[in-house]
Amino acid sequence: MSLSHEVHCQHAAEWTATKLRWDLAADPAEQDALLQLAAACPGTTVTYEAAP
C-alpha cells in the first residue's frame, strides 16, 4: 500500500469519526463517497467517542 493510499484511508477514517462524534448528517453523495473509501481501506478502523 502506498503512502498516498494510507493517507487517504486515514483522512477518510478521521472524517467519518468526526461525523459520528458530532452526530453530523451526510448527504447521499458524501455517504456514497465514504462507503467507497471504506471499501478501498479494509484495514482501516474508525474510532470515536460521542461528544458530550
Secondary structure, 3 states (H helix, E strand, C coil): CCHHHHHHHHHHHHHHHHHHHCCCCCCHHHHHHHHHHHHHCCCCCCCCCCCC
